[in-house]
């Protein structure tokens, strides 16, 4: 099995993802990339002018955290939610409730440049 950094579908640094305005504040937006049979799924969280990226994969089960929409945050916007089994992650990706407690989401480096979100 390939590691996340070895996935040929993972976009290289310098790929434009979207404008900052396209991500709810606070909120998240998913991104999918394909290279032949391989898929890379990531998401970007926005809090004001801060963006943070994660690989969109639950460390417990491997499925996407928000498979049908971009609702990555709990209603109170204090945690990232795994829709599959209800695990809660801090906004920096640490699991604090659920079967993957103590594990963390895999970071996906992104950056904000001139009002646009890019891979880093």
Secondary structure, 3 states (H helix, E strand, C coil): CCCHHHCCCCCCCCCEEEEHHHCCCCEEEEEEEEECCEEEEEEEEEECCEEEEEECCCCCCCCCCCCCCCCCECCCCCCEECCCCCCEECCCCEEEECCCCCCECCECCEEEECCEEEEC
